[in-house]
Amino acid sequence: MNDGQYGERDLVALLEVTLGRERAQELVRGALESLFITSPSFSGPDAVRVLELIGQSSGFVGSVSRFALARFTLQDAPASSSRPRTSTSGLRAVRSEAIGREDLAALLAPTLGQEKSEEVIVEALRQLGFPLNPISLSQGLAALDQLASTEGIVGVAARFAKANLLMRAPKS
């Protein structure tokens, strides 16, 4: 995938761990067809369009695709400044230990909505006895960890959000 060209197999690989190979192939093929991408290889921006289209799905499939999109846009980041950009609102990279609850809520918002995201983040921070702003990276991870232990969509979204936050965290 270093030559800037991608194929169906590359996108399926991003989704199959969670969705299974057959479901991932079905979704990717359907999106490629909907976008009229017929070539066996396509550009990074076209790959982003495919993942964004799948990411518009509701529920678990949409969440998995949005997470895959985040992983896709972050891969090879140091090697290339011309990596594909998503048209959805992305979080800025976490560059320091201090983050705001808004940053955590933004990680959950695509799945839960902004209002619900703020609500669950504030509740988790209060339960843990943490300040609401600013919080340390470790406090933010602890709050997401607590939310990840809950059942349902909040727990699923929190697990993805934690992974996303860890990808953006400075390397120690």
C-alpha positions as CSV (number, residue, x, y, z in Angstrom):
1,M,0.0,0.0,0.0
2,N,3.0,2.3,-0.1
3,D,2.6,3.3,-3.8
4,G,-0.6,5.3,-3.1
5,Q,-2.8,2.7,-4.8
6,Y,-5.2,0.5,-2.9
7,G,-7.4,-2.4,-3.7
8,E,-10.5,-4.1,-2.3
9,R,-8.3,-6.4,-0.2
10,D,-6.7,-3.5,1.6
11,L,-10.1,-2.1,2.7
12,V,-11.4,-5.5,3.6
13,A,-8.4,-6.0,5.8
14,L,-9.3,-2.9,7.8
15,L,-12.8,-4.2,8.5
16,E,-12.6,-8.0,8.6
17,V,-11.1,-8.3,12.1
18,T,-14.3,-7.0,13.5
19,L,-17.0,-7.8,10.9
20,G,-15.6,-11.0,9.4
21,R,-14.2,-11.4,5.9
22,E,-17.5,-12.1,4.1
23,R,-19.4,-9.2,5.6
24,A,-16.4,-6.8,5.0
25,Q,-16.1,-7.9,1.3
26,E,-19.8,-7.4,0.8
27,L,-19.7,-3.9,2.3
28,V,-16.6,-2.8,0.4
29,R,-17.8,-4.2,-2.9
30,G,-21.2,-2.5,-2.4
31,A,-19.5,0.8,-1.7
32,L,-17.2,0.5,-4.6
33,E,-20.1,-0.2,-6.9
34,S,-22.2,2.7,-5.5
35,L,-19.2,5.1,-6.0
36,F,-18.7,3.7,-9.6
37,I,-15.1,2.7,-8.8
38,T,-14.5,-0.2,-11.2
39,S,-10.7,-0.3,-11.4
40,P,-9.0,-3.1,-9.3
41,S,-6.7,-0.4,-7.8
42,F,-7.7,3.1,-6.7
43,S,-6.3,6.2,-5.0
44,G,-6.2,7.0,-1.3
45,P,-8.9,9.6,-1.7
46,D,-11.2,7.0,-3.3
47,A,-10.4,4.6,-0.4
48,V,-11.4,7.3,2.0
49,R,-14.7,7.8,0.1
50,V,-15.4,4.1,0.3
51,L,-14.8,4.0,4.1
52,E,-16.9,7.2,4.5
53,L,-19.8,5.7,2.6
54,I,-19.7,2.5,4.7
55,G,-19.3,4.8,7.8
56,Q,-22.7,6.4,7.1
57,S,-24.3,3.1,8.0
58,S,-26.0,3.1,11.4
59,G,-25.0,1.0,14.3
60,F,-22.0,-1.3,14.7
61,V,-21.1,-1.4,11.0
62,G,-20.9,2.4,10.8
63,S,-18.8,2.6,14.0
64,V,-16.4,0.0,12.7
65,S,-16.0,1.7,9.4
66,R,-15.4,5.1,11.0
67,F,-12.7,3.5,13.2
68,A,-11.2,1.9,10.1
69,L,-11.2,5.3,8.4
70,A,-9.3,6.8,11.3
71,R,-6.7,4.0,11.2
72,F,-6.4,4.3,7.4
73,T,-5.8,8.1,7.5
74,L,-3.2,7.7,10.3
75,Q,-1.2,4.9,8.7
76,D,2.1,5.9,7.2
77,A,1.6,9.4,8.6
78,P,5.2,10.2,9.3
79,A,6.2,9.0,5.8
80,S,3.7,11.0,3.9
81,S,2.3,14.5,4.5
82,S,-0.1,13.9,1.6
83,R,-2.1,11.2,3.2
84,P,-5.8,11.2,2.4
85,R,-8.0,13.5,4.6
86,T,-11.5,12.6,5.7
87,S,-14.3,15.0,5.1
88,T,-15.8,14.3,8.5
89,S,-14.6,16.4,11.4
90,G,-11.5,14.8,12.8
91,L,-10.0,15.3,16.2
92,R,-6.7,17.1,16.4
93,A,-3.9,14.9,17.5
94,V,-3.3,14.7,21.2
95,R,0.0,16.6,21.5
96,S,0.3,17.0,25.2
97,E,-0.8,15.3,28.4
98,A,-3.6,17.9,29.0
99,I,-6.9,17.3,27.1
100,G,-10.4,18.6,27.5
101,R,-13.6,16.7,28.1
102,E,-14.7,18.1,24.7
103,D,-11.9,16.0,23.1
104,L,-13.2,12.9,24.7
105,A,-16.8,13.7,23.8
106,A,-15.7,14.3,20.2
107,L,-14.4,10.7,20.0
108,L,-17.8,9.4,21.1
109,A,-20.0,11.9,19.2
110,P,-20.0,10.2,15.7
111,T,-21.7,7.1,17.4
112,L,-23.6,8.6,20.4
113,G,-24.3,12.1,19.3
114,Q,-22.7,15.2,20.9
115,E,-25.2,15.6,23.7
116,K,-25.1,12.0,24.9
117,S,-21.3,12.0,24.5
118,E,-20.9,15.0,26.8
119,E,-23.3,13.5,29.3
120,V,-21.5,10.1,29.6
121,I,-18.1,11.7,29.8
122,V,-19.1,14.2,32.5
123,E,-20.7,11.4,34.5
124,A,-17.6,9.1,34.2
125,L,-15.2,12.0,35.2
126,R,-17.4,12.8,38.2
127,Q,-17.6,9.1,39.3
128,L,-13.9,8.9,39.2
129,G,-13.4,12.2,41.1
130,F,-11.6,13.9,38.2
131,P,-11.9,17.5,37.2
132,L,-14.1,18.3,34.2
133,N,-11.4,20.4,32.5
134,P,-8.5,20.1,31.8
135,I,-7.8,16.4,32.4
136,S,-4.7,14.4,31.9
137,L,-4.4,11.8,29.2
138,S,-4.3,9.1,31.8
139,Q,-7.5,10.5,33.4
140,G,-9.2,10.6,30.0
141,L,-8.2,7.0,29.3
142,A,-9.5,6.0,32.8
143,A,-12.9,7.6,32.0
144,L,-13.1,5.8,28.6
145,D,-12.0,2.6,30.4
146,Q,-14.9,3.0,32.8
147,L,-17.4,3.7,30.0
148,A,-15.9,0.7,28.0
149,S,-17.0,-1.6,30.8
150,T,-20.6,-0.7,30.3
151,E,-22.9,-2.8,28.1
152,G,-24.4,-1.6,24.8
153,I,-23.4,1.0,22.3
154,V,-21.8,3.3,24.9
155,G,-19.4,0.5,25.8
156,V,-18.6,-0.3,22.2
157,A,-18.1,3.4,21.3
158,A,-15.9,3.9,24.4
159,R,-13.7,1.0,23.4
160,F,-13.2,2.5,19.9
161,A,-12.7,5.9,21.4
162,K,-10.0,4.6,23.7
163,A,-8.2,3.0,20.9
164,N,-8.5,6.2,18.8
165,L,-7.1,8.3,21.7
166,L,-4.2,5.9,22.2
167,M,-3.3,6.2,18.5
168,R,-3.2,9.9,18.9
169,A,-1.3,10.0,22.1
170,P,2.4,10.9,22.1
171,K,4.7,7.9,22.0
172,S,6.5,7.4,25.3
